[in-house]
């Protein structure tokens, strides 16, 4: 397998990458926030106007802020990442994923990849428990995307559809 494609210097692209990676890392804040807000609401319902009303208020406010935090981080990443738009490219073989961005390049061996998650527009590549990089499906030809999907499925990195 030999897949090669370019990444144009699009100011919106780094923001989309940041949003995709941020969604993975920040998902727990929304869940924790929902739990805190629910605990605060239950506290108000069980003991209305009691001694602990400031505690319940704090839980509700902390929960709502925690649920809003991922959206704020993604907005900020999109706003700031326009300055990082440079031309780049990917070269994906049976052995590794090579990425080039401006004058920098790096690679990830498939042997080190533990999981690949399918998200809208990207495959998120994990090394261990950490998301290491993304592979943009939108910039690949449909034939190359299907070839890579089959390769990752055969290796057990991507669940079959």
C-alpha positions in Angstrom: 0.0 0.0 0.0 1.3 3.4 -0.9 -1.0 6.4 -0.3 0.1 9.9 -0.8 -1.8 13.2 -0.6 -1.2 16.8 0.1 -2.7 19.2 2.7 -3.2 22.7 1.4 -2.4 25.8 3.4 -6.0 26.3 4.5 -6.5 28.5 7.6 -9.5 26.4 8.6 -7.7 23.0 8.5 -5.7 23.4 11.8 -8.9 24.4 13.6 -10.7 21.3 12.3 -7.8 19.1 13.5 -7.8 20.9 16.9 -11.6 20.4 17.2 -11.3 16.7 16.4 -8.6 16.1 18.9 -10.2 18.4 21.5 -13.5 16.5 21.2 -11.7 13.3 22.2 -9.8 14.8 25.1 -12.5 17.1 26.4 -15.5 14.7 26.3 -15.2 13.8 30.0 -15.7 17.5 31.1 -19.2 17.4 29.6 -20.0 14.2 31.5 -18.6 15.4 34.8 -20.4 18.7 34.3 -23.7 17.0 33.7 -23.2 14.9 36.9 -22.4 17.9 39.0 -25.3 19.9 37.7 -27.7 16.9 38.3 -26.4 16.5 41.8 -27.0 20.2 42.5 -30.5 20.1 41.1 -31.3 16.9 43.2 -29.8 18.7 46.2 -32.2 21.7 45.7 -35.1 19.3 45.2 -34.4 17.3 48.4 -33.5 20.2 50.7 -35.0 23.4 49.3 -33.8 26.5 51.1 -31.8 24.5 53.6 -28.3 25.0 55.1 -26.6 23.6 52.0 -28.2 25.9 49.4 -24.9 27.5 48.6 -23.4 24.0 48.0 -26.2 23.1 45.6 -25.8 26.4 43.8 -22.0 25.9 43.5 -22.6 22.4 42.1 -25.0 23.6 39.5 -22.8 26.5 38.4 -19.7 24.3 38.3 -21.6 21.7 36.3 -22.8 24.2 33.7 -19.3 25.7 33.4 -17.8 22.3 33.0 -20.3 21.4 30.3 -19.4 24.7 28.4 -15.6 24.3 28.8 -15.1 22.0 25.8 -17.0 24.3 23.5 -14.9 27.3 24.7 -11.6 25.3 24.2 -12.6 24.3 20.6 -13.7 27.9 19.7 -10.4 29.2 21.1 -8.4 26.6 19.2 -10.1 27.4 15.9 -9.6 31.1 16.4 -5.9 30.8 17.2 -4.9 28.0 14.7 -5.4 30.1 11.6 -1.8 31.3 12.0 -0.5 27.7 11.7 -1.8 27.0 8.2 1.1 25.7 6.1 1.2 23.3 3.2 1.9 19.7 4.1 1.2 16.1 3.1 0.9 12.5 4.2 2.6 9.4 2.9 1.1 6.2 4.3 2.6 2.8 3.6 2.2 -0.7 5.1 4.9 0.2 7.7 4.3 3.8 8.8 2.4 7.1 8.5 4.7 10.0 7.5 3.4 13.5 8.0 4.9 16.7 6.6 3.9 20.2 7.7 6.0 23.1 6.3 9.6 22.2 7.0 8.8 19.7 9.8 8.2 16.0 9.3 7.5 13.1 11.6 6.2 9.6 11.4 4.4 6.9 13.3 5.0 3.2 12.8 1.9 1.1 12.4 3.4 -1.3 15.0 3.0 1.4 17.6 -0.6 2.3 16.8 -3.0 0.7 19.3 -6.3 2.0 18.0 -7.9 4.2 15.3 -11.2 6.0 15.9 -13.5 7.1 13.1 -14.8 10.7 13.4 -16.5 12.9 10.9 -13.7 13.9 8.4 -10.8 12.3 10.2 -9.4 9.0 11.6 -7.8 9.7 14.9 -4.7 7.5 15.4 -3.8 6.5 19.0 -0.4 5.4 20.3 -1.1 3.9 23.6 -4.0 5.8 25.2 -3.1 9.1 23.7 -4.3 10.5 20.3 -1.1 11.0 18.3 -2.3 12.4 15.0 -5.2 12.5 12.6 -5.6 11.3 9.1 -7.9 13.6 7.1 -10.3 11.4 5.0 -11.7 14.5 3.2 -8.3 15.2 1.5 -7.9 11.6 0.3 -9.4 10.1 -2.9 -12.3 7.8 -2.1 -10.3 4.8 -3.4 -7.4 5.6 -1.1 -9.7 6.0 1.8 -11.3 2.6 1.2 -7.9 1.0 0.8 -6.7 2.5 4.1 -9.9 1.6 5.9 -9.5 -2.0 4.8 -5.9 -2.0 5.9 -6.7 -0.6 9.3 -9.6 -3.0 9.7 -7.4 -6.0 8.8 -4.9 -5.0 11.4 -7.7 -4.8 14.0 -7.2 -1.0 14.6 -10.5 0.1 13.2 -13.8 -1.7 13.8 -15.5 -3.0 10.7 -18.6 -1.1 9.6 
